[in-house]
Amino acid sequence: MSYLVVGLGNPGKEYERSRHNLGFFIVDEMVVRYGAAVSNTKLHAKLWTAKIAGATVHLAEPQTFMNLSGHAVAPLGRAKKIAPDHLIVVHDDLDLPLGTIRVSRNASAGGHNGVQSVIEALGSKDFIRVRVGIGRPANDQPIEDYVLARFSVDEKKQLPEIIDKSIVEIEKLFSK
């Protein structure tokens, strides 16, 4: 059984530690934790492969910008012959408090442009989403500035636990 776990984020140094790249943080930790091997691809993504809980798991980070994530995810899914119920998209979510994790299937984009791009490219919302809360700005900071900003010192202290809890939720999906 094969799965494709895609962490959403933005490529480039200026975005690498931003809230919007939480999906990348989670995939990065999975790569290290499972000793994933780099897979070569000419598709617009970084790609690794690992054995996790007896499943072959392709871990990916689109190298398109967030709003064009579908341009990488759809071709990867086709190339790896991944059925929609084995596609897991991991991303930040403004509507959940920091660290809250929700797993959903066949759900709308919920205002997340990266997820909307995936839905449009697949022509379907029939895939698994792992939504990881980043909360909303406490002040009148514009949403775009908030998601592209780095985590605060207090938030950074919570990241290892948030990432670990996210991976536990993803691992559960491999046994269903």
C-alpha positions in Angstrom: 0.0 0.0 0.0 1.4 3.4 -1.0 0.6 6.9 0.3 1.5 10.4 -0.7 2.0 12.9 2.2 2.3 16.4 1.0 3.2 19.2 3.3 2.2 22.6 2.0 4.4 25.7 2.2 6.3 28.2 0.2 9.8 27.6 -1.2 12.6 30.0 -0.5 14.7 31.3 2.4 12.4 34.2 3.1 9.5 31.8 3.9 11.2 28.8 5.4 10.4 29.5 9.1 6.9 31.1 8.5 3.6 29.9 10.0 2.5 29.1 6.4 5.3 26.5 6.1 4.1 24.3 9.0 3.3 21.5 6.5 7.0 21.6 5.4 8.1 21.4 9.1 6.1 18.2 9.6 7.3 16.6 6.4 10.9 17.6 7.3 10.6 15.8 10.6 9.1 12.7 9.0 12.1 12.6 6.5 14.5 12.6 9.5 12.5 10.3 11.8 12.1 7.6 9.1 15.4 8.0 7.3 13.5 8.7 4.1 15.5 8.4 0.9 15.5 11.2 -1.6 13.5 10.4 -4.7 14.4 12.1 -8.0 11.5 13.9 -9.7 11.2 16.3 -12.5 7.9 17.4 -11.0 7.7 20.6 -9.1 8.4 19.1 -5.6 11.0 17.8 -3.3 10.3 14.1 -2.8 11.4 11.4 -0.4 10.3 7.8 0.1 10.2 5.8 3.4 8.6 2.7 4.9 6.3 3.7 7.7 4.0 1.2 9.5 4.5 -1.3 6.7 3.4 1.2 4.0 5.4 2.8 1.3 5.1 6.5 1.9 6.1 9.3 -0.5 6.8 12.5 1.3 6.6 15.7 -0.7 7.1 19.4 -0.5 5.8 21.3 -3.5 8.3 23.9 -4.8 5.5 26.0 -6.3 4.2 28.8 -4.2 1.4 27.9 -1.8 -1.4 29.3 -4.1 -0.2 27.0 -6.9 0.3 23.8 -4.8 -2.0 21.8 -7.0 0.4 22.2 -9.9 2.8 19.9 -8.0 0.4 17.7 -6.1 -1.8 16.5 -9.0 1.2 15.4 -11.2 2.9 13.7 -8.2 -0.3 11.7 -7.4 -0.6 10.6 -11.0 3.1 9.7 -11.3 3.0 7.7 -8.1 -0.4 6.2 -8.9 -1.8 7.3 -5.5 -5.6 7.0 -5.1 -7.3 10.1 -3.6 -8.0 8.2 -0.3 -4.2 7.7 0.0 -3.3 11.4 -0.6 -2.7 13.2 2.7 -2.3 17.0 2.5 -0.8 18.6 5.6 -1.2 22.3 6.1 -1.6 25.2 8.5 -5.1 26.4 9.5 -6.0 29.9 10.8 -9.3 28.7 12.1 -7.9 26.3 14.6 -6.0 27.4 17.8 -2.3 26.9 17.8 -1.5 23.1 17.9 -5.0 21.8 17.4 -5.0 19.1 14.8 -8.0 18.0 12.7 -8.2 15.2 10.1 -10.9 15.5 7.5 -11.8 13.9 4.2 -13.7 15.3 1.3 -13.8 18.8 2.8 -13.8 22.2 1.3 -10.7 24.4 1.2 -12.0 26.4 4.1 -10.4 29.6 2.6 -6.9 28.0 2.3 -5.6 28.9 -1.1 -3.1 26.1 -1.2 -5.8 23.5 -0.5 -8.1 25.3 -3.1 -5.3 24.9 -5.7 -5.1 21.1 -4.9 -8.8 20.7 -5.2 -8.9 22.5 -8.5 -5.9 20.6 -9.9 -7.4 17.2 -8.9 -10.9 18.1 -9.9 -12.0 16.7 -6.6 -11.9 17.4 -2.8 -11.9 13.6 -2.1 -8.5 13.4 -0.3 -7.4 13.5 3.3 -6.5 16.8 5.0 -4.4 17.1 8.2 -5.1 20.7 9.4 -2.7 22.0 12.0 -3.8 25.1 13.9 -1.8 28.3 13.8 -4.5 30.5 15.3 -5.4 34.0 14.2 -3.5 37.2 14.8 -4.4 38.8 18.2 -4.4 42.3 16.7 -5.4 43.8 13.4 -2.4 42.4 11.6 -3.4 41.4 8.0 -3.9 37.7 7.5 -1.3 37.5 4.8 1.4 39.2 7.0 0.5 36.9 9.9 0.8 33.6 8.0 4.0 34.7 6.3 5.6 35.8 9.6 7.8 33.6 11.8 6.4 31.9 14.9 6.9 33.9 18.1 9.4 32.7 20.7 6.6 31.1 22.8 5.1 29.5 19.7 8.5 28.1 18.7 8.7 26.3 22.1 5.5 24.5 21.3 6.5 23.4 17.8 8.2 20.1 18.6 5.1 18.9 20.4 2.8 20.1 17.6 4.9 18.5 15.0 5.1 15.2 16.9 1.3 15.1 17.5 0.7 15.8 13.8 2.9 12.9 12.8 1.1 10.6 15.2 -2.2 11.6 13.5 -0.7 11.0 10.1 0.7 7.5 11.1 -2.8 6.5 12.2 -4.0 7.0 8.6 -1.6 4.3 7.4 -3.3 1.6 9.4 -6.9 2.4 8.3 
